[in-house]
Amino acid sequence: MQTATDSDIEADQLTVSKVIGKIGNSIIEKHKRGEDISQEFEQLKGKILSQNTFAPLLACQTFAKLCENSILDVNRATAVLLPMLQNSNTQLYTILVECIFEILLIDVKVKSSKNSGRYVCLYKILPPVQHPILTMFSKETLNSGERQFFLMDQINQVLNHREKLIFENSLEFMKPVLFFIFSNRIYSDTLWKSLLNKGRQGDIIHQEIVLLSRSNDYSSSLFTNDLISKATKYFLKTRDYTEIQNLTLCLIVSTIDLAEKGLSVENPLKTIFRVFLDDITDNNGIASFINLTIMLLADLLQVISPYSCFILIKILKKLIIEHGFGTILALHMVLDGFTQKLSCTGLDKESIVEIEEIFNYVSTKDNNKRFYEDSGQGKFLRNYIFFDDKITAYYEFDDYFKGISDITMKDMIKQANTFFETYPLIARGLFLSNQLRYDAWLEIYSQLIAMNKKSKKMQNTWRMPYLYKVANEMHPKTKNLLLQGLPDFGKDAVNNTLSCLAKTTSKSYAINLYLKLWMVDARTYPMLSDALKDRTSNESNMEKYETQITKAFVIRKICELKPTQHGSELIQLISELLNTAENEITVVLALESLAILCENSVVNIMSTWKAISFKYRYEQRPRVLKSLFTFFSKIPKLYQSSNDFSDFTREIIQKLWSKALYNVENDMSVCGAAIDTLAVFPRHLLLLDDIPELLKKGIKIEIKFDDPNKRELGLTSETQKIELEQDGIAPPEIWINLMENTYRQCIDNVSALIANFIADEIKEFRGGVYIVPENRPEPKDVKNLPEKCVLRAVIQFLLQQSRQQTADDHIICGLLKALVPKFSKTLPPLDWKFLHEFFHNGTEIKHNCIRILANQLTISKSAKEMIENYIRNFDVSNFQEEDIGILFEKLAELTESIDSAIYALFIQKSIKFAQSSDSSNILLEHILNSVSAVFVKNGNDLKANMKQLCDIIEETLISVETTDETFYKFVKLIKCLPLKFLDKIILYGLESKSIASFKKSLVIIKEACSQKASNTDNPLNWLTQAIEQARKKSNLQVQLLNSCIMILSNYKNASKAYQFVMELLTKIQNILGKNIQSATPSTRATDSAKTVKTVIDKNQGESNIGSSIVVLDNCFLLEILIISIITLSGNGFLLKTSIENETDRTLKSFRYFPHSLYNLLKQEIWKENQGRILEAFYQIYLNQDVPEVYSEMIKNAIFCCKKLPYFDQHQI
């Protein structure tokens, strides 16, 4: 480079001007002749760095002139000048900046003139095509406040340029610069005002600047709030009401951020108040905006300090009372906040009075106004709606809510469960109103109770609104329900309330609530104990009766839950109840409590009986007797090998026998209960001496004694000699005699007793009992079993009766029923053909025989042969519905064992028979329930008969018309089909060709998909396959969109849902030619950190629409992806009414998707992968082939996600 001499430095302006002019003219002449100008160009560069006072300015002006004459390229000129800024002094810096701006504006004029006055900026925020002005913001260049001020002034001059062409294109030219400046919070008030002064031309830019300014840190929150406040004040002066409305919503949300961070909110509240001092509320269509404003102010009320509430209360009073705005939902969201603030100190008297006015106004309105009245259209909404998820969520829910009928309200609330967990204030607003139908209100109440149990924050925020609702609820049923939920708030929250209830309402009610409170918080037991011990009462006789029963119930509940911890101190209370209670219910509950304490060894059962026996030994009341039997049933478990306990046990058994055979007050249920209690005792405790003489009749009993002089006992001339062991256990024939001598109403109880003994015996059978020698037939009897075996006695009796029946049918039926249960092992091998003799003894006996045979199918050839023959003879003419019902009751056993051909024919005939007009729907329901149970039991194990069953169901689905009422019964069965078979069902639905089969396929796909989704261990790759099929069939796409909402709404496996979404994202990337997996982790992280800035750059370059749109199958995949994210976030219910209408669906998705993505990325597995997901959408957004509506949707989603920690971590 040329070195400056002393003469050059001291030269005057005229001399310098001549020298530089000569260089410039030389460049122009050489350029005309096409000669090289490098030497002159270097000389001109050197003059810029000259120490002469005048040379830099003149050289820069020459640069600008050369650019204006198109001799120098603008990019080359700026590339030369920009590096000179780094080491320049103040004078040179000023000259260079002005020159660079002049050169760039020359370029703007030239390009605008060639494009009908419209300039298109090709510069970006980031290299390689970074805007030249952004280079000036480097730390090395912008190293003083003076330089920053000068640079901002130059930018501001461009925005307000005197030349019309430059003025009109200044925003387009400066767009990347403006985004950079405001994103980095280095702006000046003058610049912001200049931008706002651009009017409609600058709307999109200043809207996006506001959206981009959002972040989580303190300085960002203050910056954003200040930015919006100034914009709001500006538009208040220009009276641009649409802009004011949008900015007001953003300002409220920004103020919520400040309040949550503990920062002062007085100034923004004053700005908001100024908005509503104007006549803005008199404009048409303002109701929707004001309603949304009230909802957001209600949210602000949740977090604002009571000391700062004064202005906020003024605003709410003005909007609600003076102007009459606010739907019932919005008003009750406000009341929710007021109830919390009134419980705090800090409110002045005037504020309290104004709150009371609003309370009174809302209570009057609640009784006279429709809940979901039309609050007008949201025409005021612009891109600002994506500033915060609450703006979108509150508006969309309010808009959706207006179209919901009373009938569908409950279903909507149920589907919106996740939405309410994200925005609980809406749920609490619904809860406080009296306008909801009871079933809908009950659903919202249940959801809030569930949230309350999971979240301490919810307990704190909902407590006061809940108590307000309790205090003001007039309907007894609702009030009772509310009081029952009170203990869920915990000890600290409701102790005083419960104490007050105990004095002002019935004591029994308060005790019950104390119990619930203790079940929530174990530390509150002393309070519950005091309530139980409290004997001071001025209750009426009826109230005392109720209190006594409640105490008994609560004591039993405590004994059930914590017997060893609190049981001993309850004994005294139980004793008091037993001594003083005159009603059966109290006695029954007290005895049940004692039984539990005895079972848990808190008290000794023998001493307990001795203490209460003086009063209950001769008890005759049926309910009390049954409770005593429950008490006695604990004896076997607590049995001790001592003479005292043995005598006690025999006393009880004798008492039970006395009640088992002799009815009390003609109540046969007492006899049955006594027999059931005897069944609990092991046989070795049921001694022969304790058996009533009635049951010994007809049996010769000889007992061996050590003393040979002892005589035989109980012998009659008709008895038969049976030799027994010395222990005195009753012979098995006793139990058959019991069957013969019991009341008919107690036959089933005796059957259960005998079955219980048989079950105990079968557990002890060894393998040898089940061995049948090879090539030998099954044994004709069971004489190989021990003589004292009850099973042997029963079967031998049945064998004898099959040859010559002497017993009544009900006896045979009872004994057969004792063999019916599925024991731990099958019954021993036996030729069961003798049962055929009983088939004609009545329907119940036949059915018991079939049940026994079905249980033996796995080991018995005779049982299998009999069942197969019976099924083979199936015909409509000789079979009753009951017969088919019994066979399907044992369908699992039949599926496992019988011949496939016989099995398939039987199933087909049975279904056809059940579908016939002569058959009732009850039989078909029973068949389908049985088939369902088989599917559930066998899972995905498709053995021969299971495959037959699946094929039959498939054939039935295909053959039955959708107009047939039975079709939908079979469709419900799809939910139980094995997962492997569901793939086949879905494939059938997707490959349907005719219109009729297509209609049917829609129903089948829906049910099959629902079942696949309900299995959360099942990946969603099957859904991906269905999507691939639907891409080829446009007539299936709407149905699949509906199915996606239904499937993903119920799908609870977050990791597999995440995998499904990422696979879908990858597939779209592959189609667009931008494979998400191709980037290395480090590259992806770098690109992710540039996401927001690159979003700004998009659409500034030329569009290159290719053929990818066609490949995207009319963007079906993108629609699936967007709807999947909306649904997984909990907002799917908002879309259900819009799926059929493509335009409406796209519009709703455009508004729902941004805040849905934000909410989804806050959930656990998604939170861990925020960067990866945002990067995937960023790549889709960058692709110029993506339609504008989806590109805008993704851009808005990124704006809405600015609050996520990911952006703070990467300092974006």
Secondary structure, 3 states (H helix, E strand, C coil): CCCCCHHHHHCCHHHHHHHHHHHHHHHHHHHHHCCCCHHHHHHHHHHHCCCCCCHHHHHHHHHHHHHHCCCCCHHHHHHHHHHHHCCCCHHHHHHHHHHHHHHHHHHHHHHHHHCCCCCCCCCECCCCCECHHHHCCCCCCCCCHHHHHHHHHHHHHHHCCCCHHHHHHHHHHHHHHHHHHHHCCCCCHHHHHHHHCCCHHHHHHHHHHHHHCCCCCHHHHHHHHHHHHHHHHHHHHHCCHHHHHHHHHHHHHHHHHHHHCCCCCHHHHHHHHHHHHCHHHHCCCCHHHHHHHHHHHHHHHHHCCHHHHHHHHHHHHHHHHHCCCCCHHHHHHHHHHHHHHCCCCCCCHHHHHHHHHHHHHHHHHHHHCCCCCCCCCCCCCCHHHHCCHHHHHHHHHHHHHCCCCCCCHHHHHHHCHHHHHHCHHHHHHHHHCCCCCHHHHHHHHHHHHHHHHHCHHHHHHHHHHHHHHHHHCCCHHHHHHHHHHHHHHCHHHHHHHHHHHHHHCCHHHHHHHHHHHHHHCHHHHHHHHHHHHCCCCCCCHHHHHHHHHHHHHHHHHHHHHCHHHHHHHHHHHHHHHHHHCCCHHHHHHHHHHHHHHHHCCCCCHHHHHHHHHHHHCCCCCHHHHHHHHHHHCCHHHHCCCCHHHHHHHHHHHHHHHHHHHCCECCEHHHHHHHHHHHHHCCHHHCEHHHCCHHHHCCCEEECCCCCCCCCCCCCCCCCCEEECCCCCECCCHHHHHHHHHCCHHHHHHHHHHHHHHHHHHHHHCCHHHHCCCCCCCCCCCCCCCCCCCHHHHHHHHHHHHHHCCCCCHHHHHHHHHHHCCCCCCCCCCCCHHHHHHHCCCCHHHHHHHHHHHHHCCCCCHHHHHHHHHHHHCCCCCCCCHHHHHHHHHCHHHHHHHCCHHHHHHHHHHHHHHHHCCCCCHHHHHHHHHHHHHHHHHHCCCCCHHHHHHHHHHHHHHHHCCCCCCCHHHHHHHHHHCCHHHHHHHHHHHHCCCCHHHHHHHHHHHHHHHHHHHHCCCCCCHHHHHHHHHHHCCHHHHHHHHHHHHHHHHHCCCHHHHHHHHHHHHHHHHHHCCCCHHHCCHHHHHHHHHCHHHHHHHCCCCCCCCCCHHHHCCCCHHHHHHHHHHHHHHHHHHHCCCCCCCHHHHHHHHHHHHHHHHHHHCCCHHHHCCHHHHHHHHHHHHHCCCCCHHHHHHHHHHHHHHHHCHHHHHCCC
